[in-house]
Amino acid sequence: MILKYQIENILYAGIVGDALGVPVEFEKRDSYSIDSMTEFGTWKQPLGAWSDDTSFSLPLMKNLTDQGSYEDLMKKFESYVFHNEYTPDKMTFGIGNTCSKAIRNWSVRHYPALECGDTSIYSNGNGALMRLAPLAIHLVNESDIKVRLKLTREYTSLTHRHPRAIVASYIYLEILHELLNGKALISTLHSLPAKLTEVLKNRPAELDELPQFEAMFKDDFGSLLRKNIKSTGYVVDTLLACVWCVLNSTSIDNAIILAVNLGDDTDTIASITGTLSSCECLEDHVNDTRRGQLRNKKLLESIIGPFAIKESR
């Protein structure tokens, strides 16, 4: 069982990483140095503003709390994309093309929810990965990996249906599952490839994508030099960068700052890194000052609180 305060800390760690990264998103590595919340920058947002990473995660939390359907969740996504709900200041910014297309597929073209995600190989950004941490919390006590992967596949497919994006979600959520159940990150990385190879043996399209991520499973991955870590929005680069940051950090805050300063897709990489690190360090907690600087705390508390209560029972 995960305690309420631990669930809240995991979620807020992700949002703090998101907000720290927003002002420097797309900036070149080492052209800046971030060690605290800043304002304006790339999106000209005020201090503590968070991005689509959080604005897509909040509807998922609410939908899981309310036991809503996939169609219900897509309606919430629509409220965000087209009506500025689930935002820090009633204004959307920086929504990725693949996510936007999926929401239009549901809202305008009336596709079924599970058929909205793009299947193109050119649509393997991190827009699904960034929002799925609440699902890992929801599935923490689910012992059947096939059930976990089925739900991961479906929630990913709402916006991203290429097998590479789906496998990235498998890897990410299975890592979170192991961490939340007391396993160390390094041992999880050692055992996960064989586990996924076995369970995906009858899903060749997905199995064939595992080699894309093989670098993160090597014993020396954590020893790679920073210059060899890519920090783009490509789902493979994102997942590898986040794992590398956690392997090279001693605390949640340290991991987030390391991630923010990698450059490029700073908000998403820092958000996922904060989530990973807080799942590995359940007794550590994200910086209280930075958490207190987040915008629209009333909205955050109204969704995170009930979700944490429900999932800690």
For each residue, the residues with C-beta under 8 A, 3 or more apart:
1: 141 312
2: 6 7 137 140 180 282 311 312
3: 6 7 312
4: 7 8 308 309 312
5: 8 9 308
6: 2 3 9 10 282 312
7: 2 3 4 10 11 137 307 308 311 312
8: 4 5 11 12 304 305 308
9: 5 6 12 13 278 282 285 286
10: 6 7 13 14 133 137 275 278 279
11: 7 8 14 15 57 61 133 134 275 304 307 308
12: 8 9 15 16 286 291 294 300 304
13: 9 10 16 17 252 256 274 275 277 278 286
14: 10 11 17 18 53 54 57 133 271 272 274 275 278
15: 11 12 18 19 50 54 271 274 291 294 300
16: 12 13 19 20 256 274 286 287 290 291 294
17: 13 14 20 21 256 259 260 267 269 270 271 272 273 274 275
18: 14 15 21 22 50 51 53 54 267 268 270 271 274
19: 15 16 22 37 48 49 50 51 267 290 293 294 295
20: 16 17 34 37 38 256 257 260 266 267 270 290
21: 17 18 24 25 51 259 260 265 266 267 268 269 270 271
22: 18 19 25 41 42 43 45 49 50 51 94 266 267
23: 34 38 39 40 41 42 43 45
24: 21 27 32 34 38 41 42 260 263 266
25: 21 22 41 42 43 51 94 264 265 266 267
26: 42 264 265 266
27: 24 31 32 41 42 263 264 266
28: 31 263 264
29: 231 261 262 263 264
30: 33 261 263
31: 27 28 263
32: 24 27 261
33: 30 261
34: 20 23 24 38 257 260 261
35: 257
36: 290
37: 19 20 47 48 290 293
38: 20 23 24 34 41 47
39: 23 45 46 47 49
40: 23 44 45 46
41: 22 23 24 25 27 38 44 45
42: 22 23 24 25 26 27
43: 22 23 25 49 51 93 94
44: 40 41
45: 22 23 39 40 41 49 88 89 93
46: 39 40 49 89 295
47: 37 38 39 293 295
48: 19 37 88 293 294 295
49: 19 22 39 43 45 46 88 89 295
50: 15 18 19 22 53 54 55 88 267 294 295
51: 18 19 21 22 25 43 54 55 93 94 267 268
52: 55 56 80 92 93 94 95 96 99 127 130
53: 14 18 50 56 57 130 131 267 268 271
54: 14 15 18 50 51 57 58 86 271
55: 50 51 52 58 59 80 86 87 92
56: 52 53 59 60 77 80 86 99 127 130 131
57: 11 14 53 54 60 61 130 131 133 134
58: 54 55 61 62 86 299 300 303
59: 55 56 62 63 73 76 77 79 80 86
60: 56 57 63 64 73 131 132 134 135 155
61: 11 57 58 64 65 134 303 304 307
62: 58 59 65 66 68 76 303 307
63: 59 60 66 68 72 73 76
64: 60 61 67 68 134 135 138 307 310 311
65: 61 62 303 306 307 310
66: 62 63 72
67: 64
68: 62 63 64 72 73 76
69: 72 73 113
70: 73 74 113 114 154 155 158
71: 74 75 112 113
72: 63 66 68 69 75 76
73: 59 60 63 68 69 70 76 77 113 158
74: 70 71 77 78 103 106 107 113 116 158
75: 71 72 78 79
76: 59 62 63 68 72 73 79 80 85 86
77: 56 59 73 74 80 81 99 102 103 106 158
78: 74 75 81 82 83 103 106 107
79: 59 75 76 82 83 85 86
80: 52 55 56 59 76 77 83 84 85 86 87 92
81: 77 78 92 95 99 100 103 107
82: 78 79 103 107
83: 78 79 80
84: 80 87 90 91 92
85: 76 79 80
86: 54 55 56 58 59 76 79 80 299
87: 55 80 84 90 91 92 296
88: 45 48 49 50 294 295 296 299
89: 45 46 49 295 296
90: 84 87
91: 84 87
92: 52 55 80 81 84 87 95
93: 43 45 51 52
94: 22 25 43 51 52 267
95: 52 81 92 99 100
96: 52 99 100 125 127 233
97: 100 101 123 125
98: 101 102 117 118 123 125 127 159 160
99: 52 56 77 81 95 96 102 103 127 159
100: 81 95 96 97 103 104
101: 97 98 104 105 118 123
102: 77 98 99 105 106 116 117 118 158 159 160
103: 74 77 78 81 82 99 100 106 107 116 159
104: 100 101 107 108 109
105: 101 102 108 109 111 115 116
106: 74 77 78 102 103 109 110 111 113 116
107: 74 78 81 82 103 104 110
108: 104 105
109: 104 105 106
110: 106 107
111: 105 106 115 116
112: 71 115 116
113: 69 70 71 73 74 106 116 158
114: 70 117 154 157 158
115: 105 111 112 157 161
116: 74 102 103 105 106 111 112 113 157 158 159
117: 98 102 114 123 128 156 157 158 159 160 161 165
118: 98 101 102 123 159 160 161 162
119: 123 161 162
120: 123 162
121: 124 162 164
122:
123: 97 98 101 117 118 119 120 160 162 165
124: 121 160 162 164 165 168 234 235 236
125: 96 97 98 160 165 233 234 235
126: 129 130 168 233 234 235 238 239 265 268 272
127: 52 56 96 98 99 130 131 159 160
128: 117 131 132 155 156 158 159 160 165 168 169 235
129: 126 132 165 168 169 172 235 238 239 268 272
130: 52 53 56 57 126 127 268 271 272
131: 53 56 57 60 127 128 134
132: 60 128 129 135 136 152 155 156 169 172 173
133: 10 11 14 57 136 137 176 272 275
134: 11 57 60 61 64 131 137 138 307
135: 60 64 132 138 139 151 152 155 173
136: 132 133 139 140 172 173 176 177 180 279
137: 2 7 10 133 134 140 176 180 307 311
138: 64 134 135 311
139: 135 136 142 147 148 151 173 177
140: 2 136 137 177 180 181 311
141: 1
142: 139 147 148
143:
144: 147 148
145: 148 149 174 195 199
146: 149 150 199
147: 139 142 144 150 151
148: 139 142 144 145 151 152 173 174 177
149: 145 146 152 153 170 174 199 200
150: 146 147 153 154
151: 135 139 147 148 154 155
152: 132 135 148 149 155 156 166 169 170 173
153: 149 150 156 157 166 169 170
154: 70 114 150 151 157 158
155: 60 70 128 132 135 151 152 158 169
156: 117 128 132 152 153 159 160 161 165 166 169
157: 114 115 116 117 153 154 160 161 166
158: 70 73 74 77 102 113 114 116 117 128 154 155
159: 98 99 102 103 116 117 118 127 128 156
160: 98 102 117 118 123 124 125 127 128 156 157 165 166 169 235
161: 115 117 118 119 156 157 165 166
162: 118 119 120 121 123 124 165 166
163: 166 167 205 206 208 209
164: 121 124 167 168 209 212 235 236
165: 117 123 124 125 128 129 156 160 161 162 168 169 235
166: 152 153 156 157 160 161 162 163 169 170 206 209
167: 163 164 170 171 196 206 209 210 212 213
168: 124 126 128 129 164 165 171 172 213 235 236 238 239
169: 128 129 132 152 153 155 156 160 165 166 172 173
170: 149 152 153 166 167 173 174 196 206
171: 167 168 174 175 192 196 213 239
172: 129 132 136 168 169 175 176 239 272
173: 132 135 136 139 148 152 169 170 176 177
174: 145 148 149 170 171 177 178 188 192 195 196
175: 171 172 178 179 185 188 189 192 243 276
176: 133 136 137 172 173 179 180 275 276 279
177: 136 139 140 148 173 174 180 181
178: 174 175 181 183 188 192
179: 175 176 182 183 184 185 188 276 279 280
180: 2 136 137 140 176 177 279 282
181: 140 177 178
182: 179
183: 178 179 187 188
184: 179 187 188 280
185: 175 179 188 189 243 246 247 276 280
186: 189 190 222 247
187: 183 184 190 191
188: 174 175 178 179 183 184 185 191 192
189: 175 185 186 192 216 217 221 243
190: 186 187 217
191: 187 188 194 195
192: 171 174 175 178 188 189 195 196 217
193: 196 197 210 214 217
194: 191 197 198
195: 145 174 191 192 198 199
196: 167 170 171 174 192 193 199 200 210
197: 193 194 200 201 207 210
198: 194 195 201
199: 145 146 149 195 196
200: 149 196 197 203 206 207 210
201: 197 198 207
202:
203: 200 206 207
204: 207 208
205: 163 208 209
206: 163 166 167 170 200 203 209 210
207: 197 200 201 203 204 210
208: 163 204 205 211
209: 163 164 166 167 205 206 212 213
210: 167 193 196 197 200 206 207 213 214
211: 208 214
212: 164 167 209 236
213: 167 168 171 209 210 216 217 236 239 240
214: 193 210 211 217 218
215: 218 221 240
216: 189 213 221 239 240 243 244
217: 189 190 192 193 213 214 221
218: 214 215 221
219:
220: 223 224
221: 189 215 216 217 218 224 240 243 244 247
222: 186 244 247 248
223: 220
224: 220 221 228 229 244
225: 228 229
226: 229 262
227:
228: 224 225
229: 224 225 226 240 241 244 262
230: 234 237 240 241 264
231: 29 237 238 241 259 262 263 264 265 266 269
232: 237 238 264 265
233: 96 125 126 237 238 264 265 268
234: 124 125 126 230 237 238
235: 124 125 126 128 129 160 164 165 168 238 239
236: 124 164 168 212 213 239 240
237: 230 231 232 233 234 240 241
238: 126 129 168 231 232 233 234 235 241 242 265 268 269 272
239: 126 129 168 171 172 213 216 235 236 242 243 272
240: 213 215 216 221 229 230 236 237 243 244
241: 229 230 231 237 238 244 245 259 262 269 273
242: 238 239 245 246 259 269 272 273 276
243: 175 185 189 216 221 239 240 246 247 276
244: 216 221 222 224 229 240 241 247 248
245: 241 242 248 249 255 258 259 262 269 273 276 277
246: 185 242 243 249 255 273 276 277 280
247: 185 186 221 222 243 244
248: 222 244 245 255 258
249: 245 246 252 254 255 258 277
250: 254
251: 254 255 277 281 284
252: 13 249 255 256 274 277 278 281 284 285 286 287
253: 256 257 286 287 290
254: 249 250 251 257 258
255: 245 246 248 249 251 252 258 259 273 274 276 277
256: 13 16 17 20 252 253 259 260 270 273 274 277 286
257: 20 34 35 253 254 260 261
258: 245 248 249 254 255 261 262 273
259: 17 21 231 241 242 245 255 256 262 266 269 270 273 274
260: 17 20 21 24 34 256 257 266 269 270
261: 29 30 32 33 34 257 258
262: 29 226 229 231 241 245 258 259 266 269
263: 24 27 28 29 30 31 231 266
264: 25 26 27 28 29 230 231 232 233 269
265: 21 25 26 126 231 232 233 238 268 269
266: 20 21 22 24 25 26 27 231 259 260 262 263 269 270
267: 17 18 19 20 21 22 25 50 51 53 94 270 271
268: 18 21 51 53 126 129 130 233 238 265 271 272
269: 17 21 231 238 241 242 245 259 260 262 264 265 266 272 273
270: 17 18 20 21 256 259 260 266 267 273 274
271: 14 15 17 18 21 53 54 130 267 268 274 275
272: 14 17 126 129 130 133 172 238 239 242 268 269 275 276
273: 17 241 242 245 246 255 256 258 259 269 270 276 277
274: 13 14 15 16 17 18 252 255 256 259 270 271 277 278 286
275: 10 11 13 14 17 133 176 271 272 278 279
276: 175 176 179 185 242 243 245 246 255 272 273 279 280
277: 13 245 246 249 251 252 255 256 273 274 280 281 284
278: 9 10 13 14 252 274 275 281 282 284 285 286
279: 10 136 176 179 180 275 276 282
280: 179 184 185 246 276 277
281: 251 252 277 278 284
282: 2 6 9 180 278 279
283:
284: 251 252 277 278 281
285: 9 252 278 288
286: 9 12 13 16 252 253 256 274 278 290 291
287: 16 252 253 290 291
288: 285 291 292
289: 292 293
290: 16 19 20 36 37 253 286 287 293 294
291: 12 15 16 286 287 288 294
292: 288 289 297
293: 19 37 47 48 289 290
294: 12 15 16 19 48 50 88 290 291 297 300
295: 19 46 47 48 49 50 88 89
296: 87 88 89 299 300
297: 292 294 300 301
298: 301 302
299: 58 86 88 296 302 303
300: 12 15 58 294 296 297 303 304
301: 297 298 304 305
302: 298 299 305 306
303: 58 61 62 65 299 300 306 307
304: 8 11 12 61 300 301 307 308
305: 8 301 302 308 309
306: 65 302 303 309 310
307: 7 11 61 62 64 65 134 137 303 304 310 311
308: 4 5 7 8 11 304 305 311 312
309: 4 305 306 312 313
310: 64 65 306 307 313
311: 2 7 64 137 138 140 307 308
312: 1 2 3 4 6 7 308 309
313: 309 310
